[in-house]
């Protein structure tokens, strides 16, 4: 689940082809980072599904709205489903409005809330830009979680998602996410996730598209390999 993978290690080259297939209006479509603004007065739908070796499944449903040329907002709600034995529960709820300073750069106020469990605040910077067939998406920020006993916030983590991407055509791209994480808790713990994947669209207008990737922990642990897939579509402008 995207919310879970962004808040923890489990829960969180470029392949060259023929040039000149894409123009500068191409969007970035990796698995985990958030990219370009939602067009004004447009609704975006973006459900996710993650699977780990538990085996556990993490579905999450995101919806967003383009308020104006510079503002959009996303909200998500998810669940955690264990497959052996079967059990289920709610995951995190999250919301993050974004203000775009320029079309390629936004400031986001990301809030995660797990009812009865935790509250995490995560100011973030979102960047996305394309150069012909090549695109780069970066999300970076700091996350601090409220201690339910003391009421104070932890030193938290500094996390980033850096995702170069190459378009083989208007309907197909390959990407490699590099997700470094620094956790501050009685010292500093450094780790990362590598996520090679593919994005593809079912139609020339990219109205219906998918991204999928495998997530590999660094240091490597075969038991912590996971995978994710999402579907994306829009409605509008309304």
Residue pairs with C-beta under 8 A, 6 or more apart in sequence:
1 11
1 48
1 49
1 50
1 58
1 59
1 60
1 78
1 79
1 80
1 91
1 92
2 32
2 48
2 50
2 60
2 62
2 76
2 78
2 228
2 230
3 11
3 60
3 76
3 78
3 91
3 92
3 93
3 94
3 112
4 10
4 11
4 50
4 58
4 60
4 78
4 80
4 91
4 92
5 11
5 12
5 32
5 50
5 58
5 193
5 215
5 226
5 228
6 12
6 32
6 112
6 159
7 92
7 112
7 120
7 143
9 181
9 191
9 193
9 217
9 224
10 52
10 217
10 224
10 226
11 58
12 32
12 159
12 161
12 179
12 181
12 193
13 164
13 176
14 134
14 164
14 165
14 166
14 174
14 175
14 176
15 166
15 168
15 174
16 166
17 133
17 166
17 168
18 168
19 132
19 133
20 132
20 133
21 133
21 167
21 168
21 169
21 170
22 130
22 132
22 133
22 167
22 169
22 170
23 132
24 130
24 131
24 132
25 130
26 130
26 133
26 135
26 167
26 170
27 35
27 36
27 128
27 130
27 135
27 206
28 35
28 36
28 128
28 130
28 135
28 136
28 137
28 163
28 165
29 35
29 165
29 173
29 175
29 199
29 209
29 211
29 232
30 137
30 161
30 163
30 165
30 175
30 177
30 195
30 197
30 199
30 211
30 213
31 163
31 175
31 177
31 195
31 197
31 211
31 212
31 213
31 228
31 229
31 230
32 139
32 161
32 163
32 177
32 179
32 195
32 213
32 228
33 126
33 128
33 137
33 138
33 139
33 161
33 163
33 177
34 74
34 98
34 108
34 126
34 137
34 139
35 126
35 128
35 137
36 103
36 128
37 66
37 69
37 70
37 72
37 98
37 100
37 103
37 106
38 44
38 64
38 65
38 66
38 72
38 234
39 66
39 234
39 236
39 237
40 66
40 67
40 68
40 69
40 237
41 66
41 236
41 237
41 238
42 65
42 66
42 234
42 235
42 236
42 237
42 238
43 63
43 64
43 65
43 234
43 235
43 236
43 238
44 62
44 63
44 64
44 65
44 66
44 74
44 232
44 233
44 234
45 62
45 63
45 232
45 233
45 234
45 235
46 62
46 63
46 64
46 74
46 230
46 231
46 232
47 59
47 60
47 61
47 62
47 230
47 231
48 58
48 59
48 60
48 61
48 62
48 78
48 228
48 229
48 230
49 57
49 58
49 59
49 60
49 228
49 229
49 230
50 57
50 58
50 59
50 60
50 226
50 227
50 228
51 57
51 58
51 226
51 227
51 228
52 58
52 224
52 225
52 226
53 222
53 223
53 224
53 225
53 226
54 82
54 83
54 84
55 82
55 83
55 84
56 80
56 81
56 82
56 83
57 80
57 81
57 83
58 78
58 79
58 80
58 81
58 91
59 78
59 79
59 81
60 76
60 77
60 78
60 79
60 91
61 76
61 77
61 78
62 74
62 75
62 76
63 74
63 75
63 76
64 72
64 73
64 74
64 75
65 72
65 73
66 72
66 236
66 237
67 73
69 100
70 99
70 100
71 97
71 98
71 99
71 100
72 97
72 98
72 100
73 95
73 96
73 97
73 98
74 95
74 96
74 98
75 93
75 94
75 95
75 96
76 92
76 93
76 94
76 95
77 90
77 91
77 93
77 94
78 90
78 91
78 92
78 93
79 88
79 89
79 90
79 91
80 88
80 89
80 90
80 91
81 87
81 88
82 88
90 114
90 115
91 114
92 112
92 113
92 114
92 120
93 112
93 113
93 114
93 115
94 110
94 111
94 112
94 113
95 110
95 111
96 108
96 109
96 110
96 111
96 122
96 124
97 108
97 109
98 106
98 107
98 108
98 126
99 106
99 107
99 108
100 106
101 107
104 127
104 128
104 129
105 125
105 126
105 127
106 125
106 126
106 127
107 123
107 124
107 125
107 126
108 123
108 124
108 125
108 126
108 141
109 123
109 124
110 121
110 122
110 123
110 124
110 141
110 143
111 119
111 120
111 121
111 122
112 118
112 119
112 120
112 122
112 143
113 119
113 120
117 148
118 145
118 146
118 148
119 145
119 146
120 143
120 144
120 145
120 146
120 156
121 143
121 144
121 146
121 153
122 141
122 142
122 143
122 144
123 141
123 142
124 139
124 140
124 141
125 138
125 139
125 140
125 141
126 138
126 139
127 136
127 137
127 138
127 139
128 135
128 136
128 137
128 138
129 135
129 136
130 136
133 166
133 167
133 168
134 164
134 165
134 166
134 167
135 164
135 165
135 166
135 167
135 173
136 162
136 163
136 164
136 165
137 161
137 162
137 163
137 165
138 160
138 161
138 162
138 163
139 160
139 161
140 158
140 159
140 160
140 161
141 158
141 159
141 160
142 156
142 157
142 158
142 159
143 156
143 157
143 158
143 159
144 153
144 154
144 155
144 156
145 153
145 154
145 156
146 152
146 153
146 154
147 153
147 154
154 184
154 185
155 184
155 185
156 183
156 184
157 181
157 182
157 183
157 184
158 181
158 182
158 184
159 179
159 180
159 181
159 182
160 179
160 180
160 181
161 177
161 178
161 179
162 177
162 178
162 179
162 180
163 175
163 176
163 177
163 178
163 195
164 175
164 176
165 173
165 174
165 175
165 199
166 173
166 174
166 175
167 173
168 174
170 201
170 204
170 206
171 200
171 201
171 202
171 203
171 204
171 206
172 198
172 199
172 200
172 201
173 198
173 199
173 200
174 196
174 197
174 198
174 199
175 196
175 197
175 198
175 199
175 211
175 213
176 194
176 195
176 196
176 197
177 193
177 194
177 195
177 196
177 197
177 213
178 192
178 193
178 194
179 192
179 193
179 194
179 195
180 190
180 191
180 192
181 190
181 191
181 192
181 193
182 188
182 189
182 190
183 189
183 190
183 191
191 217
191 218
191 219
192 217
192 218
193 215
193 216
193 217
193 218
194 215
194 216
194 218
195 213
195 214
195 215
195 216
195 228
196 213
196 214
196 216
197 211
197 212
197 213
197 214
198 211
198 212
198 213
199 209
199 210
199 211
200 209
200 210
201 207
201 208
201 209
201 210
202 208
202 209
202 210
207 233
207 234
208 231
208 232
208 233
209 231
209 232
209 233
210 229
210 230
210 231
210 232
211 229
211 230
211 232
212 227
212 228
212 229
212 230
213 227
213 228
214 225
214 226
214 227
215 225
215 226
215 227
215 228
216 225
217 224
217 225
